[in-house]
Each structure stands twice: as C-alpha cells, then as structure tokens.
C-alpha cells in the first residue's frame, strides 16, 4: 500500500513555497490543522553550516541546497510510504529545486505565496527569532523562478490574511477537511 492512506486513497503532498517572509510556515501549519496533513518546516532540515551561513547574511548556493532538498523529498516519500499525507513549508524558489522535491513521493502539489516585495519586507521586519535576515530578501527575489505552465502550482496573493490563504489553498487543491474524533 505504498503511497496510499488507510482508506485506499493516494497520499497528498503539498509544498507551500515562496520567499522568506511570505508566510509559508503560517499557511502550511494552517493547512495541516484544517486537513490533518502532517506538517514539516523545511528550515528545520538545514544543516548547522547552512543556518550559520544564512544567519551571517550569506545566501546558500546550490551545492548547499541539493542535499537539503533531497532530504526533504525523502521525508515526503517516507511519510507517503507510511500512508501519511504531508504539507511542507519550503522556499522551493527555482524550478530545479521543485523538480528535486518532486522526486520524493509520486505526486507533489505546490502553493506559491506570491506578492509585492514591500508586503513581504514589512512582514519580515515584524517577525522575531528567525535566522533569515531581511537583507537576503533581494537575493531570494532574484532567485525566484515563477512556475511554468506544466507545473502544478496554485499561486496565492500574500496580501490576503493567513486564514484566507489557508482556506484558498485547501479549496484550490481540493483537500479534504480533517476528520474530528467521532466522525467517519
């Protein structure tokens, strides 16, 4: 039953993507709460060396990203093999990065939180305790490759509130609502 839930349906794997400060973690957690998909924060998969680089304001290069992306793809595939659907908060800024993530489970869907640099910069300035400095926003925007027509990517405007983004993602992807205790 690899890649199937207990009800015989295929597992679902969603990556909430975008530049730092777009709201990926908030929206991915909201999707998890609304649907029961298992949540993971891609930043928690970074090596200590990657975190130190970003904390010092140095963007990651591809050599530092490839092992991290492969670990994320493997995590999704392993959960799928267990019959668990997942939602992952991950920048996935370039097509090549999304392609690596697609090598994990049989199917990966993306939600791109996109919007103006001003809105995102404002959000970054208000958050506390994150190692990604606002100074790296420009490098992330320069790296961002918008989805091609052949990619399965739902694009949502970051100007919406978090609750609206979660609802739009759940609806746009046709994700089922979480089953509460006592429901069948």
C-alpha positions as CSV (number, residue, x, y, z in Angstrom):
1,X,0.0,0.0,0.0
2,X,2.9,2.3,-0.6
3,X,1.7,5.9,-1.1
4,X,-1.9,5.1,0.0
5,X,-3.8,6.2,3.1
6,X,-5.7,3.6,5.1
7,X,-8.8,4.3,3.0
8,X,-7.0,3.2,-0.2
9,X,-6.8,6.8,-1.5
10,X,-3.4,8.1,-2.6
11,X,-1.5,10.3,-0.2
12,X,-1.3,14.0,-0.8
13,X,1.9,16.0,-0.6
14,X,1.8,19.8,-0.6
15,X,4.7,22.3,-0.6
16,X,3.9,25.8,0.5
17,X,6.6,27.8,-1.3
18,X,7.8,31.4,-1.7
19,X,10.5,33.8,-0.5
20,X,11.3,34.2,3.2
21,X,8.6,36.2,4.9
22,X,5.8,35.3,2.6
23,X,4.0,33.3,5.3
24,X,4.9,29.8,4.3
25,X,5.1,28.3,7.8
26,X,1.9,30.0,9.0
27,X,-0.1,28.8,5.9
28,X,1.4,25.3,5.9
29,X,0.6,24.9,9.6
30,X,-3.0,26.2,8.9
31,X,-3.4,23.7,6.1
32,X,-2.2,20.9,8.5
33,X,-4.7,22.0,11.1
34,X,-7.5,22.2,8.6
35,X,-6.8,18.9,6.8
36,X,-4.7,16.7,9.1
37,X,-1.8,16.6,6.7
38,X,1.5,16.1,8.6
39,X,3.4,19.4,8.8
40,X,7.1,19.9,8.5
41,X,9.2,23.1,8.3
42,X,12.0,22.7,5.7
43,X,14.2,25.1,7.6
44,X,14.5,22.5,10.4
45,X,16.1,20.2,7.9
46,X,19.0,22.6,7.2
47,X,22.5,21.7,8.4
48,X,24.1,23.8,11.1
49,X,26.5,25.1,8.5
50,X,23.6,26.3,6.2
51,X,21.9,28.0,9.2
52,X,25.2,29.7,10.1
53,X,25.7,30.9,6.6
54,X,22.2,32.4,6.3
55,X,22.4,33.9,9.8
56,X,25.5,35.8,8.7
57,X,23.7,37.1,5.6
58,X,25.3,34.8,3.1
59,X,22.8,33.2,0.7
60,X,23.0,29.5,0.1
61,X,24.5,28.2,-3.1
62,X,23.2,25.2,-4.9
63,X,25.9,22.9,-3.5
64,X,24.5,23.6,0.0
65,X,20.9,23.2,-1.2
66,X,20.9,19.9,-3.1
67,X,21.4,17.6,0.0
68,X,18.8,19.6,1.9
69,X,16.3,19.3,-0.9
70,X,16.9,15.5,-1.3
71,X,16.3,15.1,2.4
72,X,13.0,16.9,2.1
73,X,12.0,14.7,-0.9
74,X,12.9,11.6,1.1
75,X,10.9,12.8,4.1
76,X,7.8,13.2,2.0
77,X,8.4,9.8,0.3
78,X,8.8,8.1,3.6
79,X,5.6,9.6,5.0
80,X,3.8,8.6,1.8
81,X,5.1,5.0,2.2
82,X,3.6,5.1,5.7
83,X,0.3,6.2,4.2
84,X,0.6,9.8,5.6
85,X,-0.1,12.9,3.6
86,X,2.2,15.9,4.2
87,X,2.4,19.7,4.0
88,X,5.8,21.2,3.9
89,X,6.8,24.9,4.2
90,X,9.8,25.3,1.9
91,X,11.1,28.2,-0.3
92,X,11.4,26.0,-3.5
93,X,12.3,29.1,-5.4
94,X,13.7,27.6,-8.6
95,X,12.2,25.0,-11.0
96,X,15.2,22.7,-10.4
97,X,14.5,22.8,-6.6
98,X,10.9,21.9,-7.2
99,X,11.9,19.1,-9.5
100,X,14.1,17.6,-6.7
101,X,11.1,17.7,-4.3
102,X,9.0,16.0,-7.0
103,X,11.4,13.1,-6.9
104,X,10.2,12.1,-3.5
105,X,6.5,10.9,-3.4
106,X,4.6,10.0,-6.5
107,X,2.9,13.5,-6.7
108,X,3.7,16.9,-5.1
109,X,1.5,19.9,-5.4
110,X,2.8,23.4,-4.8
111,X,1.1,26.5,-3.3
112,X,3.2,29.7,-4.2
113,X,2.6,32.6,-1.8
114,X,3.5,35.5,-4.1
115,X,3.2,39.2,-3.8
116,X,4.9,42.5,-3.6
117,X,8.4,42.9,-2.0
118,X,7.0,45.7,0.1
119,X,4.4,43.5,1.8
120,X,6.9,40.7,2.4
121,X,9.6,43.1,3.7
122,X,7.1,44.5,6.1
123,X,6.3,41.0,7.4
124,X,10.0,40.1,7.8
125,X,10.6,43.3,9.8
126,X,7.9,42.3,12.3
127,X,8.9,38.7,13.0
128,X,11.3,37.8,15.8
129,X,13.7,34.9,16.2
130,X,14.2,33.9,12.6
131,X,17.7,33.5,11.3
132,X,16.9,34.7,7.8
133,X,17.7,38.5,7.7
134,X,15.6,40.8,5.7
135,X,18.7,41.7,3.7
136,X,18.5,38.3,1.9
137,X,15.0,39.1,0.5
138,X,16.5,40.7,-2.6
139,X,18.7,37.6,-3.3
140,X,15.6,35.4,-2.9
141,X,13.5,37.5,-5.2
142,X,16.3,37.4,-7.8
143,X,16.5,33.6,-7.4
144,X,12.7,33.1,-7.7
145,X,11.6,31.3,-10.9
146,X,7.9,31.6,-11.3
147,X,6.1,28.3,-12.1
148,X,5.9,27.2,-15.7
149,X,2.5,26.2,-17.2
150,X,3.4,22.5,-16.9
151,X,3.9,22.7,-13.2
152,X,1.1,22.0,-10.7
153,X,1.3,25.3,-8.7
154,X,-1.5,27.2,-7.1
155,X,-0.5,30.9,-6.8
156,X,-2.0,32.9,-4.0
157,X,-1.5,36.6,-3.1
158,X,0.3,37.2,0.1
159,X,-1.7,40.4,0.7
160,X,-4.6,38.1,1.9
161,X,-4.8,37.3,5.5
162,X,-3.4,34.0,6.8
163,X,-6.9,32.5,7.3
164,X,-7.9,33.4,3.8
165,X,-4.7,32.0,2.4
166,X,-5.3,28.7,4.2
167,X,-8.9,28.5,3.0
168,X,-7.9,29.3,-0.6
169,X,-5.2,26.7,-0.5
170,X,-7.4,24.0,0.9
171,X,-10.2,24.8,-1.6
172,X,-7.9,25.4,-4.5
173,X,-6.2,22.0,-4.0
174,X,-9.5,20.2,-3.2
175,X,-8.0,18.9,0.1
176,X,-10.4,17.1,2.4
177,X,-11.2,18.6,5.8
178,X,-9.7,16.9,8.8
179,X,-11.9,14.3,10.4
180,X,-12.7,15.1,14.0
181,X,-13.0,12.4,16.7
182,X,-16.2,10.5,16.4
183,X,-16.6,11.2,12.6
184,X,-16.2,8.5,10.0
